[in-house]
Amino acid sequence: MVRPLDGITVVTLEHAIAAPFCTRQLADLGARVIKVERPGVGDFARAYDERVQGLASHFVWTNRSKESLTLDVKHPQAQQVLAQLLESADVLVQNLAPGAAARLGLSFEALHDKHPRLIVCDISGYGDDPGNPGPYRDKKAYDLLIQSESGFLSITGSPEAPAKAGCSIADIAAGMYAYSSILAALIQRGKTGQGSRIDVSMLESMVEWMSYPLYYAYDGATPPPRAGAAHATIYPYGPFAVGDGKTVMLGLQNEREWAAFCKVVLQRPELATDERFASNTKRVANRQTLQMLIGEVFGALDAEQVIARLDAAQIANARMNDMHEVWQHPQLQARRRWTEVAAPGGPIPALLPPGATETFAPRMDAVPALGQHTDAILVELGWSADAIDALRREGAI
C-alpha cells in the first residue's frame, strides 16, 4: 500500500524528544528520515537509560524507522555531505541551540534560493525568529523548565506542592505542532511549489495547551487551584479510594449524571436534591463534605463493585493503571494495537500509531544503531570506499 509520505525525504539534526518525536511520526507515514548524529556519541537521548535491552526508553520511542548517519557538521567535508543530502531533501528539521543552524548555513534564508522547495522546521524553547528573537531566545529550555514557564506547574500537583507531568509534555506538544505544521507545509507546497519556514516554540506550544486555565483566570480572576488528580472546577471528578485499597477515577459532567450517581452508585437518591450539592458550583464549594459521603459508600465496596455501579449509572470511570497494567491493557490487546520492531538488541514491542486506517500500514522499521547507515548513505551520494575511509580517519563521520 502507498503511504502518504512515500517519496518524501527528511533530513534532521535532532536530539532529545521534540524533534525526534516529530520526525518519527513523519517516518510512520512513509517518509525517509535521515538522522544526522554526532560521531561516537550520537543523540544524547541514547544515554538516558538502558531499560530496553540496553537501549534508552526515550530513544526507542522516538527513533524507529530512521537511518542514522554520523557527521561532525562542523567539519568541512561533513558539510559537503550535508549539502549533498539537501539536494534531494524535502524537509529539514533541527532543534539545535538557537542560532546554531544559521551559523552552519542551514537557515531557511540561506537555503531557500538554492532549494526553493525545501521546508525548514526549526524547533526551539522560546522561538528562533531572527527578526523578532525576544528576550528569552537564548535561554536553555528543558521540558520541566517550559512546564514551569508556561504556567503548567502552577495548576498541577497538590495544594501543598506543584508536580511536573510524568512524561515530557512540553517536548511532546512542540513535536506535535512541528509534525502537523510540516504536513500543512507539504500540502501548501503542492499548491504553490514553494517551501516555507516553520518556527515552533516549546513555550508557545504549551501555552496553547494552557488556554483553558488562562481563560479561567481572565482579567485578573482567580486561577484554578492545584487539585492533585481531581478536577479543580468540577466535582465529583477524579480519584476515589475504595475498600480493597485500589483507586477508581470517575467524572460527572451534568446534573442528570449527578442524579444517577446519587441513585445508582451511592444508593442515596435524596442527595440529588440536597441544597448543599444542588449544582456543580455548590458541590465544589462543599467538596470535603461530599468527599466524606462518597468515601463512606466506596469504603464498603471493592474496585470491581464500584466500577459496576458506575457503569450501570453510565458514569464515566477508569481504573488507575500502572505501567505493567497498561502493557496488558485488554482494549489494546483486543484491537491488536501492539506489534514488534527490530532494534540493535533484538525485537521490541511497539504501539501502532494512533489514527488507524485501512488505506495503508504505518511504517514500523528498526530503531537504528548509531551510524548504522552512514556508509550506505555516502555510497548513495557517490562517495567511494576509500573516500569514506578517509572521512572516518579525519573524524568527519
C-alpha positions, 0 to 999 in steps of 0.5 A: 500500500502507498503511504502518504509520505512515500517519496518524501525525504527528511533530513534532521539534526535532532536530539532529545524528544521534540524533534525526534518525536516529530520526525518519527511520526513523519517516518510512520507515514512513509517518509525517509528520515535521515538522522544526522548524529554526532560521531561516537556519541550520537543523540544524547537521548541514547544515554538516558537509560538502558531499560530496553535491552540496553537501549534508552526508553526515550530513544526507542520511542522516538527513533524507529524507522530512521537511518542514522548517519554520523557527521561532525557538521562542523567539519568541512567535508561533513558539510559537503555531505550535508549539502549533498543530502539537501539536494534531494531533501524535502524537509529539514528539521533541527532543534539545535541551540538557537542560532546554531543552524544559521551559523552552519548555513542551514537557515531557511534564508540561506537555503531557500534560493538554492532549494526553493522547495525545501521546508525548514522546521526549526524547533526551539524553547522560546522561538528562533525568529531572527527578526523578532528573537525576544528576550528569552531566545537564548535561554536553555529550555528543558521540558520541566523548565517550559512546564514551569514557564508556561504556567503548567506547574502552577495548576498541577500537583497538590495544594501543598506542592506543584508536580511536573507531568510524568512524561515530557509534555512540553517536548511532546506538544512542540513535536506535535505542532512541528509534525502537523505544521510540516504536513500543512507545509507539504500540502501548501507546497503542492499548491504553490511549489514553494517551501516555507519556514516553520518556527515552533516554540516549546513555550508557545506550544504549551501555552496553547495547551494552557488556554483553558486555565488562562481563560479561567483566570481572565482579567485578573480572576482567580486561577484554578487551584492545584487539585492533585488528580481531581478536577479543580472546577468540577466535582465529583471528578477524579480519584476515589479510594475504595475498600480493597485499597485500589483507586477508581477515577470517575467524572460527572459532567451534568446534573442528570449524571449527578442524579444517577450517581446519587441513585445508582452508585451511592444508593442515596437518591435524596442527595440529588436534591440536597441544597448543599450539592444542588449544582456543580458550583455548590458541590465544589464549594462543599467538596470535603463534605461530599468527599466524606459521603462518597468515601463512606459508600466506596469504603464498603465496596471493592474496585470491581463493585464500584466500577459496576455501579458506575457503569450501570449509572453510565458514569464515566470511570477508569481504573488507575493503571500502572505501567505493567497494567497498561502493557496488558491493557485488554482494549489494546490487546483486543484491537491488536494495537501492539506489534514488534520492531527490530532494534540493535538488541533484538525485537521490541514491542511497539504501539501502532500509531494512533489514527488507524486506517485501512488505506495503508500500514504505518511504517514500523522499521528498526530503531537504528544503531548509531551510524548504522547507515552512514556508509550506505548513505555516502555510497548513495551520494557517490562517495567511494570506499576509500573516500569514506575511509578517509572521512572516518580517519579525519573524524568527519563521520 
